[in-house]
Amino acid sequence: MNPIRRAALRALPRVQLRALGTAFALLFLVLCFSSAGSAQSPQVAATPPMGWLSWNHFARKIDDATVRAQADAMVSTGMRDAGYVYINIDDTWEGDRDAQGAIQSNSKFPDMKALADYVHSKGLKLGIYSSPGAKTCAGFEGSLNHEDQDAQTYANWGIDYLKYDLCSFRDVMKTAATPEAAQHMMVDAYAKMRDAIKKTGRPMVYSFCEYGDGAVWQWGPAVGANLWRTTGDINDHYARMETIGFEQAGLAKYAGPGHWNDPDMLEVGNGGMTTNEYRSHFSFWCLLAAPLIAGNDIRNMTPEIHEILTNKEVIAVDQDPLGMEGRRVWKDGDLEVWAKQMKDGSRAVILFNRGKADAEISAAWQDLGYPAHVSANVRDLWAKKDLGKTTGKFTANVAAHGVVMLRVTP
């Protein structure tokens, strides 16, 4: 810990910290662990990162050959041209440390530098995974007490993205005397790796995977996060996707260029939902300005899944440079309307039917922030069709578990 942090924490005993209340304590911790220029260049994750991550489909069964094949498919399927850039390796790549303490990749990844060079040759970037704890979620070598070494190793390999998973560090946090002290330990752990990345001089997207612990959206940006998990893990079932998506309500104010709420990876194409439900999943994540990190085997996509993942009009909603996250603007039981302000003054809108039967849903202009008398052009982003001018509101029939996604332009 640097001297400024140490002195600040000495000046505020634990008892006093508790007395000040949670909100003030959180602010104090953020000030202790942030520093001038703590965030990376605004060009790192200026829009939500787009790419692919190995865990959802391959879990432990990931290796060098599979990563290369996914990189090849990213190009051949047109996903790279649609905006997907990062090829990210999740847990189980880690080997032992050498005599100097430097992390080595295991036999599944015989030459990580050569792999990074291959991915870069495709016009893509390579991501990797670690934990602030002694072990990763899968029980492999974590970065505890090796932050500077590991960050420099990643930089030497040519890594462009780090997912940093709290995991076993929770055991360390259990030793804290108070919840405030545990929070301090977590913030410090993420700040250490932030500082280590900065020392390397290599820009890397820094992804916090802490499952929403400690209201991370309130302190993540000051501690260098480009994105932070807001929930527990997603899985390939509609109910879980729906729960995670709608839990994002109220978090929009914390997101923006360079720092994003992350409701976890995409499950689109993994087989547990219908095509209609996958379309809802992708639409929702785009409206939420969420990172678009595909988690399927992109070598083997049906035409319907390919069309979902590469719909450039829907992706443009996610990647809009204004960087505003969508918000719920209307709700009636299982029927909801969410809207996102776009840089050109238009609104991206989702009519969402969470029910089990088809239903009619209306988006009123006043709920979108427009006067009722305004005439606006309406475009269906999945049908890729202009629906003409409408005044006051737009109404559509929406399938069960489905969406109608619109661009409304006065």
DALINCOR-V280305 format. One record per residue. RES is the residue in one letter. SS is DSSP state (H for helix, E for strand, - for the rest). PHI is phi in degrees with one decimal (999 if undefined). Layout:
BEGIN
res=(RES & RES)
ss=(SS & SS)
phi=(PHI & PHI)
END
This chain:
BEGIN
res=(M & N & P & I & R & R & A & A & L & R & A & L & P & R & V & Q & L & R & A & L & G & T & A & F & A & L & L & F & L & V & L & C & F & S & S & A & G & S & A & Q & S & P & Q & V & A & A & T & P & P & M & G & W & L & S & W & N & H & F & A & R & K & I & D & D & A & T & V & R & A & Q & A & D & A & M & V & S & T & G & M & R & D & A & G & Y & V & Y & I & N & I & D & D & T & W & E & G & D & R & D & A & Q & G & A & I & Q & S & N & S & K & F & P & D & M & K & A & L & A & D & Y & V & H & S & K & G & L & K & L & G & I & Y & S & S & P & G & A & K & T & C & A & G & F & E & G & S & L & N & H & E & D & Q & D & A & Q & T & Y & A & N & W & G & I & D & Y & L & K & Y & D & L & C & S & F & R & D & V & M & K & T & A & A & T & P & E & A & A & Q & H & M & M & V & D & A & Y & A & K & M & R & D & A & I & K & K & T & G & R & P & M & V & Y & S & F & C & E & Y & G & D & G & A & V & W & Q & W & G & P & A & V & G & A & N & L & W & R & T & T & G & D & I & N & D & H & Y & A & R & M & E & T & I & G & F & E & Q & A & G & L & A & K & Y & A & G & P & G & H & W & N & D & P & D & M & L & E & V & G & N & G & G & M & T & T & N & E & Y & R & S & H & F & S & F & W & C & L & L & A & A & P & L & I & A & G & N & D & I & R & N & M & T & P & E & I & H & E & I & L & T & N & K & E & V & I & A & V & D & Q & D & P & L & G & M & E & G & R & R & V & W & K & D & G & D & L & E & V & W & A & K & Q & M & K & D & G & S & R & A & V & I & L & F & N & R & G & K & A & D & A & E & I & S & A & A & W & Q & D & L & G & Y & P & A & H & V & S & A & N & V & R & D & L & W & A & K & K & D & L & G & K & T & T & G & K & F & T & A & N & V & A & A & H & G & V & V & M & L & R & V & T & P)
ss=(- & - & H & H & H & H & H & H & H & H & - & - & - & H & H & H & H & H & H & H & - & H & H & H & H & H & H & H & H & H & H & H & H & - & - & - & - & - & - & - & - & - & - & - & - & - & - & - & - & E & E & E & E & - & H & H & H & H & - & - & - & - & - & H & H & H & H & H & H & H & H & H & H & H & H & H & - & - & H & H & H & H & - & - & - & E & E & E & - & - & - & - & - & E & E & E & E & - & - & - & - & - & E & E & E & - & - & - & - & - & - & H & H & H & H & H & H & H & H & H & H & - & - & - & E & E & E & E & E & E & - & - & - & - & E & - & - & - & - & - & E & - & - & - & - & - & H & H & H & H & H & H & H & H & H & H & H & - & - & - & E & E & E & E & E & - & - & - & H & H & H & H & H & - & - & - & - & - & H & H & H & H & H & H & H & H & H & H & H & H & H & H & H & H & H & H & H & H & H & H & - & - & - & - & E & E & E & E & E & - & - & - & H & H & H & H & H & H & H & - & H & H & H & - & - & - & E & E & E & - & - & - & - & - & - & - & - & H & H & H & H & H & H & H & H & H & - & - & - & - & - & H & H & H & - & E & - & - & E & E & E & E & - & - & - & - & - & - & - & - & - & - & - & - & H & H & H & H & H & H & H & H & H & H & H & H & H & - & - & - & - & E & E & E & - & - & - & - & - & - & - & - & H & H & H & H & H & H & H & - & - & H & H & H & H & H & H & H & - & - & - & - & - & - & - & - & E & E & E & E & E & E & - & - & E & E & E & E & E & E & E & - & - & - & - & - & E & E & E & E & E & E & E & - & - & - & - & - & E & E & E & E & E & E & H & H & H & H & - & - & - & - & - & - & E & E & E & E & E & E & - & - & - & - & E & E & E & E & E & E & E & - & E & E & E & E & E & E & - & - & - & - & E & E & E & E & E & E & E & -)
phi=(999 & -74.6 & -60.9 & -64.2 & -61.9 & -61.2 & -64.1 & -63.5 & -73.3 & -62.6 & -72.4 & -130.8 & -59.5 & -59.7 & -60.0 & -66.2 & -59.8 & -63.9 & -65.6 & -70.4 & 96.8 & -60.6 & -63.2 & -68.4 & -61.0 & -63.2 & -60.3 & -61.5 & -61.6 & -60.8 & -65.4 & -64.8 & -102.2 & -95.0 & -149.0 & -56.2 & 70.4 & -65.8 & -77.7 & -75.6 & -51.3 & -60.4 & -76.3 & -80.1 & 60.8 & -61.5 & -121.8 & -56.1 & -58.4 & -124.6 & 178.1 & -144.9 & -135.5 & -77.0 & -66.6 & -57.6 & -98.8 & -102.1 & 47.6 & -74.9 & -88.8 & -123.5 & -151.9 & -55.2 & -63.3 & -67.8 & -64.2 & -61.6 & -65.9 & -67.2 & -62.8 & -59.8 & -68.5 & -57.0 & -79.5 & -67.6 & -84.8 & 86.5 & -67.4 & -59.8 & -68.3 & -81.7 & 122.7 & -76.2 & -120.3 & -92.6 & -107.5 & -113.1 & -92.9 & -88.4 & -61.4 & 91.2 & -86.8 & -77.2 & -106.7 & -85.4 & -96.9 & -80.4 & -62.5 & -90.5 & 92.3 & -77.5 & -67.7 & -115.8 & -79.8 & -88.4 & -65.7 & -71.4 & -130.7 & -65.8 & -150.2 & -68.6 & -65.1 & -65.2 & -65.1 & -60.8 & -61.1 & -65.0 & -61.3 & -62.4 & -65.1 & -91.2 & 76.4 & -119.7 & -126.7 & -109.9 & -116.7 & -140.7 & -133.0 & -156.9 & -141.0 & -71.4 & -86.2 & -69.8 & -131.2 & -83.3 & -59.7 & -88.3 & 88.9 & -92.6 & -66.5 & -94.8 & -104.4 & -54.3 & 67.1 & -131.1 & -59.8 & -63.7 & -60.8 & -67.4 & -60.4 & -68.0 & -61.4 & -59.9 & -63.2 & -63.0 & -71.8 & 98.6 & -76.4 & -116.8 & -157.2 & -124.7 & -95.2 & -117.4 & -100.3 & -53.5 & 36.8 & -67.5 & -65.4 & -60.5 & -65.8 & -64.5 & -63.8 & -66.1 & -81.2 & -69.6 & -74.9 & -139.3 & -58.8 & -65.1 & -67.4 & -64.2 & -61.0 & -58.1 & -64.4 & -66.3 & -60.4 & -61.8 & -61.3 & -72.0 & -67.4 & -60.4 & -71.4 & -56.7 & -64.4 & -65.4 & -63.1 & -60.2 & -62.2 & -69.8 & 78.3 & -99.5 & -63.3 & -137.5 & -65.5 & -113.2 & -109.3 & -85.2 & -112.1 & -128.4 & 62.2 & 80.7 & -59.0 & 64.9 & 47.9 & -57.0 & -61.5 & -83.1 & -122.8 & -55.0 & -59.3 & -70.3 & -103.7 & 94.7 & -69.9 & -90.3 & -157.1 & -144.7 & -68.3 & -103.2 & -146.7 & -69.7 & -68.8 & -79.7 & -141.9 & -87.6 & -136.8 & -57.2 & -60.6 & -71.2 & -59.4 & -62.0 & -58.6 & -63.1 & -60.7 & -76.6 & -69.5 & -76.8 & -54.9 & 96.3 & -99.6 & -57.5 & -66.8 & -89.7 & -97.4 & 172.5 & -51.8 & 91.9 & -152.7 & -133.1 & -67.3 & -123.2 & -83.9 & 90.5 & -65.2 & -79.5 & -103.2 & -55.1 & 96.9 & -88.3 & 103.2 & -92.7 & -128.6 & -76.7 & -58.1 & -61.1 & -69.3 & -64.3 & -64.0 & -63.6 & -56.0 & -66.5 & -58.1 & -64.5 & -62.0 & -68.1 & -65.9 & -79.9 & 52.1 & -84.5 & -55.6 & -104.2 & -111.8 & -63.3 & -129.3 & -99.6 & -86.3 & -76.0 & -76.4 & -132.2 & -109.2 & -70.8 & -56.4 & -67.1 & -68.7 & -59.2 & -66.1 & -65.5 & -71.8 & -117.6 & -69.1 & -67.8 & -69.7 & -73.8 & -59.0 & -60.8 & -65.8 & -63.7 & -93.5 & -55.2 & -66.6 & -62.6 & 77.3 & -86.6 & -86.3 & -67.1 & -131.1 & -72.1 & -116.6 & -160.6 & -151.3 & -144.7 & 63.9 & -84.5 & -104.5 & -139.4 & -122.9 & -118.9 & -142.0 & -134.8 & -75.5 & -105.3 & -60.7 & -82.7 & 91.8 & -76.5 & -124.9 & -88.2 & -135.1 & -118.3 & -94.7 & -113.2 & -108.5 & -85.1 & -81.0 & -101.4 & -136.0 & -57.6 & -151.6 & -92.3 & -130.8 & -118.5 & -107.9 & -87.7 & -56.2 & -63.3 & -69.6 & -87.7 & 95.5 & -112.1 & -63.5 & -61.7 & -82.1 & -69.3 & -94.3 & -132.9 & -77.9 & -120.4 & -124.1 & -86.6 & -77.6 & -87.5 & -75.4 & 54.6 & -140.3 & -74.8 & -105.2 & 91.1 & -90.6 & -138.0 & -116.5 & 89.4 & -166.6 & -129.8 & -124.6 & -145.9 & -87.1 & -120.5 & -67.2 & -56.2 & 59.7 & -114.4 & -136.6 & -116.8 & -112.9 & -126.8 & -118.9 & -108.9 & -127.8 & -61.7)
END
